[in-house]
Amino acid sequence: MPPRHSKQSEIWAQAAYYAGLGFVLPAGLAVGYFVGWILDKWLHTAPLLAVVMAVLGAAGGFIEILKILARAEKDATRKDSESPE
């Protein structure tokens, strides 16, 4: 049986991992908006590209969250099948 300390560390590591997901979507949105804002200044199309790029950034962030969660689910399923109980 593994020591309690490693189990508790694993729980905190998982909590930090999933808490970090809350930053993926806003970061994608912010980066997309910033890139769109720069392009709008350059091409004089304000606010069209800022809005379009913000939506694309948010969509990219959402897709990244789905990929991370799918990978985490696959890892958890693999870990469960390997653990002897």
ABEGO torsion letter per residue (X at the ends): XBBAAAAAAAAAAAAAAAAAAAAAAAAAAAAAAAAAAAAAAAAGAOAAAAAAAAAAAAAAAAAAAAAAAAAAAAAAAAAAAABBX
